């Protein structure tokens, strides 16, 4: 009788363990599937990058949204034939990986996902600059006014740096709008 009970318990526990390792689809974005394992890995990456700034209650949804955006960006990068020098990607990756490894140990698969994230982010910046930098006009009167205001408060601001900051702000507005339009035009299907 004890053997039957123990066997039943073992079977039950193995079914629970199997269910925890089961892979299932959560979202499909333009024929690319995001699974529960992808979301779990993205949560790990978020925790690594933002360990002091994260709120756990929305982490699952943030991870799903990050993965959706990653797919959309990657498709647009490929569509526009954008490539970044591999050396630049590797340098940025190594800096980030060295910083991560000071506080965490991570798997090779997570390292690969971090590499891909860096690659897509760098390629996205190139794509956005290519598409929108020509549209950005900077009002030099506003720049000169900011410099004048800061001189009166004894702050030294470099005019060239201020121009770059203002250009980046305007490019970011275009980039966010562009990404939102891509997202609206994407076929996104959530599974229950």
N, C-alpha and C positions, 0 to 999 in steps of 0.2 A: 504494500500500500504506500509506504514512504517513497519507494522508487517511482511509482506512478505520479505522486504529487511533485516530487523533485523534477521528473521529466516534463510534466505539465508546466511547471514554473520556468524551466529552461527554455521550452518552446515559446512560451509567452514572452520572455525576455528577449529571445532572439528575434521575434517578430517586431518588438518595439525597436530594437537596435537596427533592424533592416529598414523599418519605416523612417528612421532618422537619417539614413544614408540614401534614401530614395531621391532620385533626381526628377524634378518636374518643372514644367514651363510656367513662368510667371507673366512674362510680357513678350509679345512679338512685335518687332519694329522693322517694317519694310522687309519682311521675310527672314529676319535674323531673330533668333530666340534668346531670351534672357532666362536663365534657370535659377532655381533657388541657390545652387552652388555659386553662381556668378554674384548673386546678391550677398551671400555670406562673405565671399572674398572682398567685395567692394566695401562692406561694413568694416572688415579688418583694415583695409587701406585707409578708410576715413578715420578710424580710431588711431592709426599710426600717424597720419598727417595732422589731425586736429584733436589730439588726445585731451587737451585742456579746455577745448572750446565746444565740445559736442554735447548735445542733449539727447539722451538715449531714447526718448519716446518717439521721435520722428526718424530715427536712424534708418529703418527699413525703407521708408518712402524716399528718403534722401538718396540712399544707395540705388534704388530703382531708377530714380530720376537721373542720377549721374550716368548710369549705364545706357539709358535711352539717349541722352545727349551725346555720349561717347560714340554710339552707333551712328547717329545723325551726322556728327562732325566728321567721322571717318569716311562715311559715304560721300560727303561733299568734298572732302580733301581729295579722294580718289577721282571723283568726277572732274575736278579742276586740275588734275595732274600735279599736285603740290608735293614737293619732296624737300626735306631738310638734310643738310650734310650730316652723315652718320656720326662723324667725329663730334659735332656739336651736341647731338642727342646723347652720345656716350658720355661726354664730359658732364652734362647736366645730370644724367642718370647717376653717374658715379658720385657726384657731390651729394645728391639726395640720398642715395643708398648708404653712403658713409655716415651721414647724419642719422638715418633711421637705425642703422646697426649699433649706434651708441647706446640706444635704449631698448631695442627689440631684436629678437631673432625671428627671421621670416623664412618661409619656404621658397624654393626655387620658382614654383609656379606663381607665387605672389610677387616675387622679384620681376618675373616676366610681365605680369600685369602692370606693375608700376612702370616698367620700361615703356610699354605700349601707351600708357597714360601720358607719360612725358613726351613721347614721340607725337602723339595726336595733338597735345597742347601746343607744342612748338610749331607743328605744321598748320594748325588752326590760326596761330598768330600771323604766319606768313600769308595764308589765304586772306585773312581779314585786311591786312595791310595792302595786299595786292588789289583787293576789290574796292577798298574805301579810302585809302590815304589820299588819293587825288581829289576826293570830295571835301576834304577838311580845310576850312578857311579859318584862320586865326585872326581875331581882331587885335591888332597891335596896339590900338589905343587902350584896350582893356589891360593888356600886358603892361604897358607903360604906367598905367594907373596903379596896378598892383605893386609894381616896383617902387613907385613914388610913395604909396601908403606904407610899404614895409621900411623904406628909408626913414620915415618919420618915427617908426617904432624901433629903430636901430637894428633891423634884421637885414642881412645881406642875401639877396636872391639873385641868382644868375639868370639873365634874360633868356639865354638859350635853354636852360633847364625848364624855365617856366613855359616857354613855347612848347617844348616836348610834353610837359605835363598836360597842357591844354589840348594838344593834338590827341594824346592818348585818351583823354576823357571823351572827346568827340568821337573818336574811332570806336570806343567801347559802346557808345550809344548805338552806332550803326551795327556793330557786331551783335549786340543783344537783340536788336530788331530783326536782323538777318536770321539769327538762330531761332527766334520765335516763329518766323515765317516758315523756316524749314521744318520745325516741329509740327506746325499746323498742317503742313502739306504731307507729312509722313503718315503712313498707315500704322497706327499703334493699337494693338489688341491686347487687352488684359485678360488673363485666365484666372479662374477662381479655384 
